Amino acid sequence: MTSLGWLMMTVSVTTVLCLVSFCLTKVLSLPAVDMEEVKGPLEIDTGDTEDAD
Protein backbone atom coordinates (compact mmCIF):
# COMPACT_ATOMS: atom_id res chain seq x y z
CA MET A 1 0.00 0.00 0.00
CA THR A 2 1.32 3.41 -0.87
CA SER A 3 1.80 6.25 1.57
CA LEU A 4 -1.25 8.03 0.12
CA GLY A 5 -3.33 4.93 0.82
CA TRP A 6 -2.14 4.81 4.42
CA LEU A 7 -2.89 8.51 4.82
CA MET A 8 -6.41 8.12 3.40
CA MET A 9 -7.12 5.10 5.61
CA THR A 10 -5.80 6.86 8.73
CA VAL A 11 -7.84 10.00 8.06
CA SER A 12 -11.05 8.07 7.38
CA VAL A 13 -10.72 5.77 10.42
CA THR A 14 -9.87 8.74 12.65
CA THR A 15 -12.87 10.68 11.33
CA VAL A 16 -15.27 7.80 11.97
CA LEU A 17 -13.90 7.19 15.48
CA CYS A 18 -14.17 10.90 16.35
CA LEU A 19 -17.74 11.06 15.06
CA VAL A 20 -18.77 7.95 17.01
CA SER A 21 -17.19 9.21 20.22
CA PHE A 22 -18.81 12.65 19.77
CA CYS A 23 -22.26 11.11 19.25
CA LEU A 24 -21.89 8.72 22.19
CA THR A 25 -20.78 11.58 24.44
CA LYS A 26 -23.77 13.69 23.40
CA VAL A 27 -26.26 10.86 23.94
CA LEU A 28 -24.85 9.61 27.22
CA SER A 29 -24.61 13.09 28.72
CA LEU A 30 -28.32 13.86 28.28
CA PRO A 31 -30.20 14.70 31.48
CA ALA A 32 -32.34 12.02 33.08
CA VAL A 33 -36.02 11.90 32.12
CA ASP A 34 -38.74 11.73 34.74
CA MET A 35 -40.71 8.52 34.41
CA GLU A 36 -43.96 10.49 34.85
CA GLU A 37 -43.29 12.27 31.55
CA VAL A 38 -42.91 9.01 29.62
CA LYS A 39 -46.20 7.72 28.20
CA GLY A 40 -46.71 4.01 27.83
CA PRO A 41 -48.51 2.51 24.83
CA LEU A 42 -51.70 1.97 26.85
CA GLU A 43 -52.06 5.66 27.68
CA ILE A 44 -51.84 6.89 24.10
CA ASP A 45 -55.23 7.57 22.48
CA THR A 46 -54.93 7.20 18.72
CA GLY A 47 -58.63 7.82 18.12
CA ASP A 48 -59.03 4.96 15.65
CA THR A 49 -60.88 2.60 18.02
CA GLU A 50 -63.87 4.82 18.77
CA ASP A 51 -65.83 4.22 15.57
CA ALA A 52 -64.46 1.01 14.12
CA ASP A 53 -67.37 0.44 11.70
All heavy atoms as TSV, in Angstrom:
chain	resi	resn	atom	element	x	y	z
A	1	MET	N	N	0.847	-1.163	0.000
A	1	MET	CA	C	0.000	0.000	0.000
A	1	MET	C	C	0.902	1.237	0.000
A	1	MET	O	O	1.906	1.285	0.690
A	1	MET	CB	C	-0.898	-0.011	1.243
A	1	MET	CG	C	-1.951	1.060	1.221
A	1	MET	SD	S	-2.917	1.177	2.714
A	1	MET	CE	C	-4.157	-0.038	2.410
A	2	THR	N	N	0.503	2.205	-0.764
A	2	THR	CA	C	1.315	3.413	-0.875
A	2	THR	C	C	1.089	4.315	0.337
A	2	THR	O	O	0.180	4.109	1.140
A	2	THR	CB	C	0.951	4.187	-2.154
A	2	THR	OG1	O	-0.399	4.631	-2.049
A	2	THR	CG2	C	1.095	3.310	-3.389
A	3	SER	N	N	1.917	5.325	0.443
A	3	SER	CA	C	1.803	6.249	1.572
A	3	SER	C	C	0.501	7.063	1.484
A	3	SER	O	O	-0.086	7.415	2.502
A	3	SER	CB	C	3.006	7.183	1.627
A	3	SER	OG	O	3.103	7.928	0.432
A	4	LEU	N	N	0.028	7.335	0.269
A	4	LEU	CA	C	-1.246	8.034	0.119
A	4	LEU	C	C	-2.408	7.156	0.586
A	4	LEU	O	O	-3.364	7.643	1.199
A	4	LEU	CB	C	-1.449	8.448	-1.342
A	4	LEU	CG	C	-2.691	9.298	-1.630
A	4	LEU	CD1	C	-2.648	10.596	-0.821
A	4	LEU	CD2	C	-2.812	9.582	-3.109
A	5	GLY	N	N	-2.313	5.868	0.341
A	5	GLY	CA	C	-3.334	4.930	0.816
A	5	GLY	C	C	-3.377	4.876	2.331
A	5	GLY	O	O	-4.459	4.855	2.942
A	6	TRP	N	N	-2.202	4.810	2.950
A	6	TRP	CA	C	-2.142	4.810	4.415
A	6	TRP	C	C	-2.695	6.105	4.997
A	6	TRP	O	O	-3.399	6.100	6.010
A	6	TRP	CB	C	-0.698	4.622	4.892
A	6	TRP	CG	C	-0.281	3.178	4.867
A	6	TRP	CD1	C	0.523	2.582	3.958
A	6	TRP	CD2	C	-0.681	2.169	5.790
A	6	TRP	NE1	N	0.674	1.249	4.249
A	6	TRP	CE2	C	-0.057	0.969	5.384
A	6	TRP	CE3	C	-1.486	2.139	6.912
A	6	TRP	CZ2	C	-0.229	-0.222	6.056
A	6	TRP	CZ3	C	-1.661	0.945	7.594
A	6	TRP	CH2	C	-1.039	-0.213	7.162
A	7	LEU	N	N	-2.388	7.223	4.359
A	7	LEU	CA	C	-2.890	8.511	4.825
A	7	LEU	C	C	-4.413	8.572	4.728
A	7	LEU	O	O	-5.092	8.996	5.666
A	7	LEU	CB	C	-2.264	9.647	4.005
A	7	LEU	CG	C	-2.750	11.056	4.362
A	7	LEU	CD1	C	-2.299	11.426	5.772
A	7	LEU	CD2	C	-2.248	12.047	3.344
A	8	MET	N	N	-4.964	8.128	3.586
A	8	MET	CA	C	-6.410	8.117	3.401
A	8	MET	C	C	-7.091	7.218	4.419
A	8	MET	O	O	-8.124	7.583	4.994
A	8	MET	CB	C	-6.719	7.568	2.024
A	8	MET	CG	C	-7.321	8.400	0.969
A	8	MET	SD	S	-8.071	9.900	1.354
A	8	MET	CE	C	-9.364	9.765	0.207
A	9	MET	N	N	-6.539	6.038	4.658
A	9	MET	CA	C	-7.122	5.104	5.612
A	9	MET	C	C	-7.065	5.676	7.022
A	9	MET	O	O	-8.030	5.597	7.785
A	9	MET	CB	C	-6.399	3.757	5.565
A	9	MET	CG	C	-7.037	2.710	6.462
A	9	MET	SD	S	-6.259	1.097	6.354
A	9	MET	CE	C	-4.676	1.422	7.057
A	10	THR	N	N	-5.951	6.286	7.394
A	10	THR	CA	C	-5.796	6.860	8.725
A	10	THR	C	C	-6.776	8.006	8.948
A	10	THR	O	O	-7.420	8.096	9.995
A	10	THR	CB	C	-4.355	7.349	8.927
A	10	THR	OG1	O	-3.458	6.260	8.698
A	10	THR	CG2	C	-4.146	7.885	10.315
A	11	VAL	N	N	-6.916	8.866	7.946
A	11	VAL	CA	C	-7.838	9.998	8.064
A	11	VAL	C	C	-9.273	9.512	8.161
A	11	VAL	O	O	-10.055	9.999	8.993
A	11	VAL	CB	C	-7.656	10.972	6.881
A	11	VAL	CG1	C	-8.790	11.977	6.811
A	11	VAL	CG2	C	-6.325	11.682	6.977
A	12	SER	N	N	-9.667	8.540	7.364
A	12	SER	CA	C	-11.046	8.075	7.385
A	12	SER	C	C	-11.368	7.330	8.682
A	12	SER	O	O	-12.435	7.542	9.272
A	12	SER	CB	C	-11.339	7.191	6.171
A	12	SER	OG	O	-10.513	6.060	6.168
A	13	VAL	N	N	-10.480	6.493	9.162
A	13	VAL	CA	C	-10.715	5.775	10.417
A	13	VAL	C	C	-10.759	6.752	11.589
A	13	VAL	O	O	-11.614	6.650	12.470
A	13	VAL	CB	C	-9.643	4.674	10.633
A	13	VAL	CG1	C	-9.692	4.123	12.038
A	13	VAL	CG2	C	-9.829	3.564	9.625
A	14	THR	N	N	-9.877	7.730	11.589
A	14	THR	CA	C	-9.872	8.738	12.651
A	14	THR	C	C	-11.155	9.562	12.627
A	14	THR	O	O	-11.741	9.847	13.678
A	14	THR	CB	C	-8.655	9.667	12.493
A	14	THR	OG1	O	-7.463	8.871	12.496
A	14	THR	CG2	C	-8.584	10.678	13.613
A	15	THR	N	N	-11.632	9.916	11.453
A	15	THR	CA	C	-12.871	10.681	11.332
A	15	THR	C	C	-14.059	9.896	11.868
A	15	THR	O	O	-14.890	10.429	12.611
A	15	THR	CB	C	-13.112	11.072	9.862
A	15	THR	OG1	O	-11.993	11.804	9.387
A	15	THR	CG2	C	-14.367	11.890	9.710
A	16	VAL	N	N	-14.158	8.633	11.506
A	16	VAL	CA	C	-15.269	7.804	11.971
A	16	VAL	C	C	-15.205	7.629	13.481
A	16	VAL	O	O	-16.227	7.728	14.171
A	16	VAL	CB	C	-15.268	6.442	11.245
A	16	VAL	CG1	C	-16.229	5.471	11.899
A	16	VAL	CG2	C	-15.627	6.629	9.783
A	17	LEU	N	N	-14.035	7.369	14.037
A	17	LEU	CA	C	-13.903	7.194	15.480
A	17	LEU	C	C	-14.234	8.475	16.237
A	17	LEU	O	O	-14.884	8.439	17.293
A	17	LEU	CB	C	-12.498	6.718	15.832
A	17	LEU	CG	C	-12.175	5.282	15.452
A	17	LEU	CD1	C	-10.718	4.965	15.785
A	17	LEU	CD2	C	-13.103	4.313	16.138
A	18	CYS	N	N	-13.833	9.621	15.711
A	18	CYS	CA	C	-14.166	10.897	16.348
A	18	CYS	C	C	-15.665	11.158	16.300
A	18	CYS	O	O	-16.258	11.621	17.287
A	18	CYS	CB	C	-13.417	12.038	15.676
A	18	CYS	SG	S	-11.663	12.067	16.061
A	19	LEU	N	N	-16.304	10.864	15.179
A	19	LEU	CA	C	-17.742	11.062	15.059
A	19	LEU	C	C	-18.512	10.145	16.003
A	19	LEU	O	O	-19.462	10.578	16.665
A	19	LEU	CB	C	-18.183	10.828	13.611
A	19	LEU	CG	C	-19.658	11.056	13.322
A	19	LEU	CD1	C	-20.029	12.513	13.567
A	19	LEU	CD2	C	-19.985	10.659	11.902
A	20	VAL	N	N	-18.103	8.895	16.107
A	20	VAL	CA	C	-18.768	7.952	17.013
A	20	VAL	C	C	-18.591	8.386	18.462
A	20	VAL	O	O	-19.551	8.377	19.245
A	20	VAL	CB	C	-18.231	6.517	16.800
A	20	VAL	CG1	C	-18.651	5.592	17.915
A	20	VAL	CG2	C	-18.710	5.980	15.467
A	21	SER	N	N	-17.406	8.794	18.837
A	21	SER	CA	C	-17.189	9.215	20.222
A	21	SER	C	C	-17.945	10.502	20.532
A	21	SER	O	O	-18.489	10.666	21.629
A	21	SER	CB	C	-15.699	9.377	20.510
A	21	SER	OG	O	-15.150	10.389	19.704
A	22	PHE	N	N	-18.038	11.425	19.572
A	22	PHE	CA	C	-18.814	12.648	19.769
A	22	PHE	C	C	-20.294	12.327	19.979
A	22	PHE	O	O	-20.930	12.843	20.899
A	22	PHE	CB	C	-18.633	13.577	18.563
A	22	PHE	CG	C	-19.532	14.771	18.593
A	22	PHE	CD1	C	-19.261	15.832	19.445
A	22	PHE	CD2	C	-20.646	14.834	17.776
A	22	PHE	CE1	C	-20.091	16.950	19.477
A	22	PHE	CE2	C	-21.476	15.939	17.798
A	22	PHE	CZ	C	-21.199	16.995	18.650
A	23	CYS	N	N	-20.836	11.465	19.142
A	23	CYS	CA	C	-22.257	11.111	19.249
A	23	CYS	C	C	-22.539	10.365	20.550
A	23	CYS	O	O	-23.558	10.620	21.207
A	23	CYS	CB	C	-22.686	10.272	18.053
A	23	CYS	SG	S	-22.719	11.194	16.507
A	24	LEU	N	N	-21.691	9.445	20.938
A	24	LEU	CA	C	-21.888	8.719	22.194
A	24	LEU	C	C	-21.814	9.662	23.388
A	24	LEU	O	O	-22.587	9.544	24.338
A	24	LEU	CB	C	-20.850	7.610	22.337
A	24	LEU	CG	C	-21.136	6.339	21.547
A	24	LEU	CD1	C	-19.968	5.371	21.684
A	24	LEU	CD2	C	-22.419	5.693	21.996
A	25	THR	N	N	-20.895	10.610	23.346
A	25	THR	CA	C	-20.781	11.578	24.436
A	25	THR	C	C	-22.036	12.429	24.535
A	25	THR	O	O	-22.542	12.675	25.634
A	25	THR	CB	C	-19.558	12.482	24.210
A	25	THR	OG1	O	-18.392	11.668	24.087
A	25	THR	CG2	C	-19.377	13.457	25.346
A	26	LYS	N	N	-22.568	12.873	23.394
A	26	LYS	CA	C	-23.775	13.692	23.404
A	26	LYS	C	C	-24.973	12.904	23.932
A	26	LYS	O	O	-25.771	13.426	24.698
A	26	LYS	CB	C	-24.090	14.208	21.998
A	26	LYS	CG	C	-23.115	15.227	21.486
A	26	LYS	CD	C	-23.151	16.492	22.295
A	26	LYS	CE	C	-24.117	17.456	21.703
A	26	LYS	NZ	N	-24.111	18.754	22.367
A	27	VAL	N	N	-25.111	11.670	23.525
A	27	VAL	CA	C	-26.255	10.859	23.941
A	27	VAL	C	C	-26.158	10.473	25.409
A	27	VAL	O	O	-27.139	10.553	26.151
A	27	VAL	CB	C	-26.376	9.597	23.050
A	27	VAL	CG1	C	-27.363	8.608	23.631
A	27	VAL	CG2	C	-26.793	9.990	21.649
A	28	LEU	N	N	-24.998	10.074	25.840
A	28	LEU	CA	C	-24.848	9.608	27.220
A	28	LEU	C	C	-24.810	10.741	28.229
A	28	LEU	O	O	-24.960	10.500	29.427
A	28	LEU	CB	C	-23.590	8.749	27.350
A	28	LEU	CG	C	-23.644	7.433	26.573
A	28	LEU	CD1	C	-22.321	6.689	26.709
A	28	LEU	CD2	C	-24.799	6.566	27.033
A	29	SER	N	N	-24.640	11.975	27.783
A	29	SER	CA	C	-24.614	13.089	28.720
A	29	SER	C	C	-25.958	13.822	28.791
A	29	SER	O	O	-26.047	14.900	29.386
A	29	SER	CB	C	-23.511	14.075	28.332
A	29	SER	OG	O	-23.817	14.680	27.096
A	30	LEU	N	N	-26.998	13.263	28.199
A	30	LEU	CA	C	-28.324	13.864	28.278
A	30	LEU	C	C	-28.847	13.778	29.708
A	30	LEU	O	O	-28.547	12.834	30.430
A	30	LEU	CB	C	-29.299	13.143	27.341
A	30	LEU	CG	C	-29.080	13.348	25.860
A	30	LEU	CD1	C	-30.033	12.457	25.070
A	30	LEU	CD2	C	-29.303	14.791	25.478
A	31	PRO	N	N	-29.644	14.764	30.126
A	31	PRO	CA	C	-30.197	14.700	31.481
A	31	PRO	C	C	-31.217	13.572	31.600
A	31	PRO	O	O	-31.827	13.149	30.624
A	31	PRO	CB	C	-30.876	16.067	31.654
A	31	PRO	CG	C	-31.126	16.544	30.279
A	31	PRO	CD	C	-30.044	15.973	29.427
A	32	ALA	N	N	-31.407	13.109	32.831
A	32	ALA	CA	C	-32.345	12.019	33.081
A	32	ALA	C	C	-33.773	12.498	32.840
A	32	ALA	O	O	-34.110	13.659	33.056
A	32	ALA	CB	C	-32.194	11.519	34.508
A	33	VAL	N	N	-34.623	11.589	32.399
A	33	VAL	CA	C	-36.016	11.903	32.119
A	33	VAL	C	C	-36.873	11.371	33.253
A	33	VAL	O	O	-36.681	10.246	33.714
A	33	VAL	CB	C	-36.450	11.267	30.781
A	33	VAL	CG1	C	-37.918	11.496	30.515
A	33	VAL	CG2	C	-35.614	11.803	29.646
A	34	ASP	N	N	-37.810	12.199	33.722
A	34	ASP	CA	C	-38.743	11.730	34.742
A	34	ASP	C	C	-39.631	10.651	34.149
A	34	ASP	O	O	-40.125	10.779	33.029
A	34	ASP	CB	C	-39.626	12.882	35.215
A	34	ASP	CG	C	-39.206	13.413	36.556
A	34	ASP	OD1	O	-38.360	12.774	37.196
A	34	ASP	OD2	O	-39.736	14.473	36.957
A	35	MET	N	N	-39.878	9.606	34.906
A	35	MET	CA	C	-40.707	8.524	34.413
A	35	MET	C	C	-42.171	8.950	34.294
A	35	MET	O	O	-42.939	8.318	33.593
A	35	MET	CB	C	-40.582	7.295	35.311
A	35	MET	CG	C	-39.233	6.619	35.225
A	35	MET	SD	S	-38.725	6.233	33.542
A	35	MET	CE	C	-39.867	4.964	33.109
A	36	GLU	N	N	-42.584	10.009	34.969
A	36	GLU	CA	C	-43.959	10.485	34.850
A	36	GLU	C	C	-44.208	11.126	33.484
A	36	GLU	O	O	-45.337	11.173	33.014
A	36	GLU	CB	C	-44.256	11.483	35.961
A	36	GLU	CG	C	-44.222	10.860	37.342
A	36	GLU	CD	C	-44.325	11.901	38.446
A	36	GLU	OE1	O	-44.347	13.109	38.119
A	36	GLU	OE2	O	-44.370	11.503	39.607
A	37	GLU	N	N	-43.145	11.629	32.851
A	37	GLU	CA	C	-43.289	12.267	31.548
A	37	GLU	C	C	-43.375	11.254	30.409
A	37	GLU	O	O	-43.832	11.576	29.330
A	37	GLU	CB	C	-42.111	13.198	31.293
A	37	GLU	CG	C	-42.039	14.369	32.251
A	37	GLU	CD	C	-40.801	15.208	32.010
A	37	GLU	OE1	O	-40.104	14.972	31.011
A	37	GLU	OE2	O	-40.539	16.085	32.846
A	38	VAL	N	N	-42.934	10.027	30.656
A	38	VAL	CA	C	-42.911	9.005	29.620
A	38	VAL	C	C	-44.288	8.345	29.563
A	38	VAL	O	O	-44.802	7.866	30.560
A	38	VAL	CB	C	-41.821	7.954	29.911
A	38	VAL	CG1	C	-41.846	6.861	28.865
A	38	VAL	CG2	C	-40.465	8.611	29.974
A	39	LYS	N	N	-44.889	8.326	28.378
A	39	LYS	CA	C	-46.204	7.720	28.201
A	39	LYS	C	C	-46.045	6.312	27.665
A	39	LYS	O	O	-45.339	6.081	26.697
A	39	LYS	CB	C	-47.038	8.541	27.224
A	39	LYS	CG	C	-47.290	9.937	27.684
A	39	LYS	CD	C	-48.724	10.076	28.040
A	39	LYS	CE	C	-49.002	11.520	28.388
A	39	LYS	NZ	N	-49.828	11.676	29.508
A	40	GLY	N	N	-46.723	5.389	28.305
A	40	GLY	CA	C	-46.714	4.013	27.834
A	40	GLY	C	C	-47.693	3.834	26.687
A	40	GLY	O	O	-48.547	4.678	26.436
A	41	PRO	N	N	-47.614	2.732	25.970
A	41	PRO	CA	C	-48.510	2.509	24.826
A	41	PRO	C	C	-49.986	2.457	25.219
A	41	PRO	O	O	-50.845	2.761	24.417
A	41	PRO	CB	C	-48.069	1.163	24.270
A	41	PRO	CG	C	-46.763	0.865	24.872
A	41	PRO	CD	C	-46.630	1.687	26.108
A	42	LEU	N	N	-50.307	2.076	26.455
A	42	LEU	CA	C	-51.703	1.967	26.850
A	42	LEU	C	C	-52.331	3.328	27.135
A	42	LEU	O	O	-53.549	3.450	27.139
A	42	LEU	CB	C	-51.826	1.065	28.080
A	42	LEU	CG	C	-51.370	-0.373	27.872
A	42	LEU	CD1	C	-51.478	-1.151	29.169
A	42	LEU	CD2	C	-52.188	-1.035	26.782
A	43	GLU	N	N	-51.538	4.341	27.370
A	43	GLU	CA	C	-52.063	5.657	27.680
A	43	GLU	C	C	-52.213	6.544	26.454
A	43	GLU	O	O	-52.754	7.626	26.546
A	43	GLU	CB	C	-51.147	6.347	28.692
A	43	GLU	CG	C	-51.078	5.633	30.021
A	43	GLU	CD	C	-50.115	6.304	30.966
A	43	GLU	OE1	O	-49.737	7.467	30.705
A	43	GLU	OE2	O	-49.728	5.680	31.953
A	44	ILE	N	N	-51.768	6.091	25.311
A	44	ILE	CA	C	-51.836	6.890	24.102
A	44	ILE	C	C	-53.178	6.633	23.408
A	44	ILE	O	O	-53.525	5.496	23.104
A	44	ILE	CB	C	-50.666	6.558	23.151
A	44	ILE	CG1	C	-49.350	6.884	23.821
A	44	ILE	CG2	C	-50.814	7.304	21.835
A	44	ILE	CD1	C	-48.139	6.432	23.027
A	45	ASP	N	N	-53.944	7.691	23.159
A	45	ASP	CA	C	-55.234	7.571	22.482
A	45	ASP	C	C	-55.036	7.932	21.017
A	45	ASP	O	O	-54.817	9.097	20.678
A	45	ASP	CB	C	-56.261	8.489	23.135
A	45	ASP	CG	C	-57.619	8.327	22.494
A	45	ASP	OD1	O	-57.874	7.275	21.888
A	45	ASP	OD2	O	-58.421	9.279	22.599
A	46	THR	N	N	-55.114	6.939	20.146
A	46	THR	CA	C	-54.929	7.199	18.718
A	46	THR	C	C	-56.213	7.637	18.046
A	46	THR	O	O	-56.190	8.178	16.949
A	46	THR	CB	C	-54.386	5.951	18.017
A	46	THR	OG1	O	-55.298	4.878	18.223
A	46	THR	CG2	C	-53.022	5.582	18.565
A	47	GLY	N	N	-57.371	7.389	18.665
A	47	GLY	CA	C	-58.627	7.816	18.118
A	47	GLY	C	C	-59.189	6.910	17.031
A	47	GLY	O	O	-60.255	7.176	16.488
A	48	ASP	N	N	-58.535	5.826	16.720
A	48	ASP	CA	C	-59.029	4.957	15.653
A	48	ASP	C	C	-59.894	3.816	16.165
A	48	ASP	O	O	-60.420	3.030	15.380
A	48	ASP	CB	C	-57.856	4.406	14.845
A	48	ASP	CG	C	-56.911	3.558	15.664
A	48	ASP	OD1	O	-57.004	3.640	16.898
A	48	ASP	OD2	O	-56.094	2.861	15.078
A	49	THR	N	N	-60.081	3.693	17.479
A	49	THR	CA	C	-60.879	2.601	18.021
A	49	THR	C	C	-62.260	3.046	18.452
A	49	THR	O	O	-63.066	2.221	18.864
A	49	THR	CB	C	-60.169	1.958	19.218
A	49	THR	OG1	O	-59.946	2.974	20.204
A	49	THR	CG2	C	-58.855	1.350	18.808
A	50	GLU	N	N	-62.569	4.332	18.328
A	50	GLU	CA	C	-63.868	4.822	18.772
A	50	GLU	C	C	-64.997	4.411	17.840
A	50	GLU	O	O	-66.043	3.959	18.251
A	50	GLU	CB	C	-63.826	6.347	18.899
A	50	GLU	CG	C	-62.925	6.819	20.015
A	50	GLU	CD	C	-62.777	8.335	20.006
A	50	GLU	OE1	O	-63.463	8.992	19.198
A	50	GLU	OE2	O	-61.980	8.836	20.805
A	51	ASP	N	N	-64.801	4.552	16.552
A	51	ASP	CA	C	-65.828	4.224	15.571
A	51	ASP	C	C	-65.251	3.249	14.550
A	51	ASP	O	O	-64.918	3.623	13.431
A	51	ASP	CB	C	-66.288	5.520	14.880
A	51	ASP	CG	C	-67.752	5.493	14.517
A	51	ASP	OD1	O	-68.430	4.511	14.890
A	51	ASP	OD2	O	-68.198	6.443	13.879
A	52	ALA	N	N	-65.135	1.996	14.950
A	52	ALA	CA	C	-64.457	1.009	14.116
A	52	ALA	C	C	-65.255	0.616	12.877
A	52	ALA	O	O	-64.702	0.097	11.925
A	52	ALA	CB	C	-64.145	-0.229	14.943
A	53	ASP	N	N	-66.561	0.858	12.879
A	53	ASP	CA	C	-67.372	0.445	11.704
A	53	ASP	C	C	-67.198	1.386	10.615
A	53	ASP	O	O	-67.324	2.163	10.033
A	53	ASP	CB	C	-68.830	0.297	12.098
A	53	ASP	CG	C	-69.000	-0.882	13.053
A	53	ASP	OD1	O	-68.194	-1.799	12.974
A	53	ASP	OD2	O	-69.936	-0.832	13.860
